[in-house]
Amino acid sequence: MTPPSGKYSGDNFSLARLALFSLGAAVAVLAVTTAVVVLADPTPVVGLVIGLVGVAAAIAAMGVVSKRMTRKAFGEGDQDPTHGSGS
């Protein structure tokens, strides 16, 4: 079986670029979280909650960036409605 060619062949895909962009998005979210904690000067419990929300947002940002970059390189993938339905 030959790999797909054309727009979604993945010829321009770079794993290093994907990692750098994903980690860059997470660092940006954590920098904003740090600024919020420093500027708000919250109590320890509120600071912990802000930090945990920041970590969750950083993980979400990594997922969004990696999904967008991967779909841009390889397309939407298999559109079979029965795939992954769990039945």
TIKOL-881434 format. One line per 10 residues: number of its first residue (from 1); their letters; for each residue x, y, z of N, C-alpha, C, CB. Coordinates in pm, whole numbers, m for minus. Glycine has a CB too. Layout:
BEGIN
NUM = a = X Y Z X Y Z X Y Z X Y Z | ... .
END
This chain:
BEGIN
1 = mtppsgkysg = 84 m117 0 0 0 0 89 123 0 m96 0 121 | 60 215 m89 141 337 m99 81 447 m12 151 385 m246 | 166 531 44 114 641 126 40 741 39 228 710 203 | m52 818 99 m127 915 20 m35 1025 m33 m239 976 103 | m72 1077 m148 4 1188 m204 m91 1306 m222 71 1149 m340 | m34 1421 m233 m116 1540 m253 m117 1629 m130 m258 1500 m288 | m228 1699 m111 m237 1799 m6 m216 1742 133 m371 1867 m12 | m271 1625 161 m264 1568 295 m168 1450 304 m401 1525 340 | m58 1457 235 37 1346 235 128 1347 356 119 1349 110 | 137 1458 427 226 1466 542 369 1496 505 220 1340 619 .
11 = dnfslarlal = 393 1537 381 530 1566 338 592 1681 418 532 1601 190 | 512 1776 461 564 1891 533 554 1874 684 491 2016 491 | 521 1756 731 505 1732 874 639 1712 940 415 1610 899 | 660 1780 1054 782 1766 1130 745 1740 1276 873 1892 1117 | 791 1628 1329 762 1595 1467 827 1695 1563 811 1452 1498 | 947 1744 1529 1013 1843 1614 934 1973 1617 1156 1869 1564 | 883 2014 1503 802 2136 1497 673 2119 1577 769 2173 1350 | 611 2003 1566 491 1974 1643 519 1983 1793 437 1834 1607 | 629 1925 1836 665 1929 1979 692 2072 2025 787 1842 2005 | 766 2148 1945 797 2286 1984 672 2373 1991 896 2347 1887 .
21 = fslgaavavl = 584 2361 1895 462 2441 1896 370 2400 2011 389 2428 1762 | 359 2271 2037 274 2224 2147 327 2272 2281 264 2071 2145 | 456 2256 2301 515 2302 2426 513 2454 2437 657 2251 2439 | 527 2522 2326 518 2668 2327 380 2716 2369 552 2724 2191 | 276 2648 2324 140 2683 2364 122 2661 2514 36 2601 2285 | 175 2550 2564 164 2522 2707 241 2625 2791 216 2381 2738 | 358 2663 2745 437 2764 2817 364 2898 2819 575 2780 2752 | 301 2934 2708 226 3060 2703 110 3059 2803 174 3085 2562 | 39 2948 2810 m72 2938 2905 m21 2943 3049 m153 2809 2882 | 88 2874 3077 143 2876 3211 199 3014 3248 252 2771 3225 .
31 = avttavvvla = 251 3088 3150 298 3224 3176 180 3315 3214 372 3281 3053 | 69 3299 3145 m50 3377 3179 m101 3338 3318 m162 3356 3073 | m99 3210 3348 m141 3163 3480 m53 3221 3589 m139 3010 3487 | 77 3223 3564 170 3280 3661 143 3428 3683 315 3260 3615 | 117 3500 3574 87 3642 3586 m41 3664 3666 74 3705 3448 | m141 3580 3645 m267 3592 3721 m242 3569 3869 m372 3492 3668 | m163 3469 3902 m134 3439 4043 m57 3555 4107 m54 3307 4056 | 40 3608 4035 121 3717 4091 38 3844 4108 243 3745 4002 | m42 3878 4008 m121 4001 4014 m239 3992 4111 m171 4037 3876 | m298 3873 4123 m416 3858 4209 m378 3842 4356 m499 3739 4164 .
41 = dptpvvglvi = m259 3791 4384 m211 3765 4520 m318 3692 4602 m173 3897 4589 | m357 3571 4555 m467 3500 4620 m423 3428 4748 m527 3399 4524 | m522 3376 4819 m492 3290 4934 m433 3160 4880 m621 3263 5020 | m370 3082 4968 m306 2959 4919 m402 2863 4847 m243 2886 5034 | m523 2847 4896 m617 2754 4833 m660 2806 4697 m741 2732 4923 | m690 2935 4688 m729 2993 4559 m612 2989 4461 m779 3139 4578 | m492 3012 4511 m373 3003 4426 m353 2863 4371 m251 3046 4502 | m381 2763 4457 m371 2625 4412 m474 2595 4304 m388 2529 4530 | m595 2643 4323 m700 2621 4223 m662 2689 4091 m836 2674 4274 | m613 2811 4098 m570 2882 3977 m457 2804 3908 m523 3027 4010 .
51 = glvgvaaaia = m364 2754 3986 m254 2675 3929 m301 2547 3862 m153 2641 4036 | m394 2478 3926 m447 2354 3867 m526 2381 3740 m535 2280 3968 | m603 2489 3740 m675 2527 3617 m574 2563 3508 m772 2647 3644 | m467 2630 3545 m363 2664 3448 m297 2541 3388 m258 2751 3512 | m270 2441 3471 m209 2317 3420 m306 2245 3326 m170 2223 3539 | m434 2240 3364 m534 2177 3277 m547 2253 3145 m670 2170 3348 | m543 2386 3152 m551 2466 3030 m427 2447 2943 m567 2615 3065 | m311 2430 3005 m188 2405 2929 m196 2271 2856 m65 2408 3021 | m248 2170 2923 m264 2040 2859 m363 2049 2744 m311 1934 2961 | m472 2122 2765 m572 2141 2659 m511 2216 2541 m695 2216 2712 .
61 = amgvvskrmt = m430 2318 2568 m367 2394 2461 m273 2306 2379 m289 2514 2518 | m200 2218 2446 m112 2125 2375 m193 2034 2284 m29 2042 2474 | m305 1987 2333 m390 1900 2253 m448 1970 2132 m501 1845 2337 | m494 2093 2152 m552 2170 2041 m448 2196 1933 m611 2303 2093 | m330 2241 1975 m225 2273 1878 m181 2148 1803 m105 2338 1947 | m161 2038 1875 m115 1917 1807 m221 1861 1713 m75 1811 1910 | m348 1867 1754 m455 1818 1667 m466 1903 1541 m589 1818 1741 | m458 2034 1555 m467 2122 1437 m351 2101 1342 m472 2268 1480 | m230 2088 1396 m114 2069 1309 m119 1933 1240 16 2081 1391 | m161 1830 1312 m169 1697 1253 m277 1691 1146 m196 1593 1362 .
71 = rkafgegdqd = m393 1749 1174 m499 1749 1073 m461 1833 951 m629 1802 1133 | m386 1939 973 m342 2020 859 m247 1940 771 m273 2150 908 | m163 1858 832 m66 1780 755 m127 1656 691 50 1739 844 | m219 1588 763 m268 1459 716 m416 1458 681 m242 1357 819 | m487 1565 703 m630 1568 674 m713 1521 792 m660 1481 553 | m842 1510 770 m935 1474 876 m927 1327 913 m1075 1508 836 | m876 1245 825 m866 1103 854 m986 1027 806 m848 1081 1002 | m1005 908 859 m1113 820 818 m1247 877 864 m1092 679 874 | m1340 891 773 m1472 945 804 m1577 836 817 m1514 1044 697 | m1535 711 841 m1626 600 855 m1709 617 982 m1550 466 856 .
81 = pthgsgs = m1843 628 971 m1925 651 1090 m1927 534 1188 m2065 681 1049 | m1893 412 1141 m1892 297 1231 m1761 283 1306 m1920 171 1153 | m1657 355 1264 m1525 346 1328 m1529 416 1463 m1415 407 1237 | m1496 343 1568 m1488 402 1701 m1623 421 1769 m1419 532 1692 | m1727 357 1717 m1858 375 1777 m1876 291 1903 m1965 340 1677 | m1788 196 1926 m1794 115 2045 m1889 m3 2037 m1833 199 2158 | m1946 m26 1919 m2038 m141 1906 m1981 m248 1818 m2171 m97 1851 .
END
